[in-house]
Amino acid sequence: MTISEKILRLKAINLSILFDNSIKHLEKDILDMNRDQMYEDGIMNVKTEKTERYSPATIRSKKRASFPFTDHVTLKWEGDFHGSLKLLIFAEKIVISSTNLTWANWLETNKRFANALGLTEDNIKKLRDLVRKEFIIQMENLI
């Protein structure tokens, strides 16, 4: 391949598509970051990294069921909500959402949980590194 052919190939690259493909390739990683924030760390507000506590009755119920975390809300009982997370890619932003009706009907409108979906600043930094690496791989495949 000649240099002028390579230059034409470079000019034809659509960076927006390349970025979207990189994000799509990392979708599971991104959603797992959000799941881990909620489950492992109990972060229910990605802006303030605030955690929430269970009521005493819920703690007793979870302990009887041998639930591993009772010191913070995880938004996970049987896994339906965590399994329903989806990544939505728009031109101006990327959004983590849920197809679970519990999210739409109760959690999203509840002030305690309205900001549970999304990434903390630490995870955003990690994501930038992942996207950068994936973007380079995508570029190398095109050149």
C-alpha positions as CSV (number, residue, x, y, z in Angstrom):
1,M,0.0,0.0,0.0
2,T,1.4,3.4,-1.0
3,I,1.6,6.4,1.3
4,S,-1.1,8.2,-0.6
5,E,-3.4,5.2,-0.2
6,K,-2.8,5.2,3.5
7,I,-3.5,8.9,3.7
8,L,-6.8,8.4,1.8
9,R,-7.7,5.6,4.3
10,L,-6.9,7.9,7.3
11,K,-9.0,10.7,5.8
12,A,-11.9,8.2,5.4
13,I,-12.0,7.2,9.1
14,N,-15.1,8.5,10.9
15,L,-13.9,9.1,14.5
16,S,-17.4,9.2,15.9
17,I,-18.1,5.7,14.6
18,L,-14.7,4.6,15.9
19,F,-15.5,6.0,19.3
20,D,-19.0,4.5,19.4
21,N,-17.5,1.1,18.4
22,S,-15.0,1.3,21.2
23,I,-17.7,2.1,23.7
24,K,-19.9,-0.8,22.4
25,H,-17.0,-3.1,22.7
26,L,-16.5,-2.1,26.4
27,E,-20.3,-2.2,27.2
28,K,-20.0,-5.1,29.6
29,D,-17.0,-3.5,31.4
30,I,-18.9,-0.2,31.8
31,L,-22.0,-1.9,33.1
32,D,-20.0,-4.1,35.5
33,M,-18.3,-1.0,36.9
34,N,-21.7,0.4,37.7
35,R,-22.9,-2.9,39.2
36,D,-19.8,-3.2,41.3
37,Q,-20.2,0.4,42.6
38,M,-23.7,-0.5,43.8
39,Y,-23.1,-4.0,45.0
40,E,-19.6,-4.0,46.4
41,D,-19.5,-0.3,47.6
42,G,-23.1,0.6,48.1
43,I,-22.8,3.8,46.1
44,M,-26.3,5.1,45.4
45,N,-25.3,8.5,44.2
46,V,-22.5,8.7,41.7
47,K,-22.2,12.4,42.1
48,T,-21.6,12.4,45.9
49,E,-20.6,8.7,46.3
50,K,-23.3,8.5,49.0
51,T,-24.3,5.1,50.3
52,E,-27.7,4.2,51.7
53,R,-28.7,1.9,54.6
54,Y,-31.3,-0.8,54.8
55,S,-34.1,-0.7,57.3
56,P,-33.7,-3.0,60.3
57,A,-36.4,-5.3,58.9
58,T,-34.7,-5.6,55.5
59,I,-31.4,-6.3,57.3
60,R,-33.0,-9.2,59.2
61,S,-34.5,-10.5,56.0
62,K,-31.3,-10.4,54.1
63,K,-29.3,-12.0,56.9
64,R,-31.8,-14.9,57.0
65,A,-31.3,-15.3,53.3
66,S,-27.5,-15.3,53.8
67,F,-27.2,-12.1,51.7
68,P,-23.5,-11.1,51.7
69,F,-24.0,-7.3,52.2
70,T,-26.4,-5.9,54.9
71,D,-24.4,-2.8,55.8
72,H,-25.4,-0.9,52.7
73,V,-28.1,-0.9,50.0
74,T,-27.0,-2.8,46.9
75,L,-30.2,-2.7,44.8
76,K,-29.7,-6.4,44.3
77,W,-31.8,-9.2,45.7
78,E,-32.3,-11.7,42.9
79,G,-30.3,-9.9,40.3
80,D,-33.1,-8.8,38.0
81,F,-32.3,-5.1,38.3
82,H,-28.5,-5.5,38.0
83,G,-29.1,-7.7,35.0
84,S,-31.3,-5.2,33.3
85,L,-28.7,-2.5,32.9
86,K,-28.2,-1.2,29.4
87,L,-25.8,1.3,27.8
88,L,-27.4,4.0,25.6
89,I,-25.0,5.8,23.3
90,F,-26.1,9.3,22.1
91,A,-24.2,11.8,20.0
92,E,-23.5,14.0,23.1
93,K,-23.5,11.5,26.0
94,I,-23.5,7.9,27.1
95,V,-26.2,6.9,29.6
96,I,-26.5,3.8,31.8
97,S,-30.2,2.9,32.0
98,S,-32.3,-0.1,33.0
99,T,-35.1,-2.0,31.3
100,N,-36.4,-3.1,34.7
101,L,-39.9,-1.7,35.6
102,T,-38.8,-1.3,39.2
103,W,-36.3,1.3,38.0
104,A,-38.7,3.2,35.9
105,N,-41.6,3.0,38.3
106,W,-40.0,3.5,41.7
107,L,-36.2,3.7,41.9
108,E,-35.5,6.4,39.3
109,T,-38.1,8.7,40.9
110,N,-36.8,8.1,44.4
111,K,-34.3,10.7,45.6
112,R,-32.3,8.1,47.3
113,F,-31.6,6.2,44.1
114,A,-32.1,8.6,41.2
115,N,-28.3,8.9,40.7
116,A,-27.4,5.3,41.2
117,L,-26.8,4.7,37.5
118,G,-23.6,6.1,36.1
119,L,-20.0,6.0,37.1
120,T,-18.0,7.6,39.9
121,E,-15.1,9.9,39.0
122,D,-12.7,7.1,39.8
123,N,-14.5,4.7,37.4
124,I,-14.7,7.5,34.7
125,K,-10.9,7.7,34.9
126,K,-10.6,4.0,34.5
127,L,-13.0,4.1,31.6
128,R,-10.9,6.8,29.9
129,D,-7.9,4.4,29.9
130,L,-10.0,1.5,28.7
131,V,-11.5,3.6,25.9
132,R,-8.1,5.0,24.9
133,K,-6.7,1.5,24.6
134,E,-9.7,0.2,22.7
135,F,-9.7,3.2,20.4
136,I,-6.1,2.5,19.4
137,I,-6.9,-1.1,18.7
138,Q,-9.8,0.0,16.5
139,M,-7.5,2.5,14.7
140,E,-4.9,-0.1,14.1
141,N,-7.5,-2.4,12.6
142,L,-8.5,0.3,10.1
143,I,-5.0,1.3,9.0
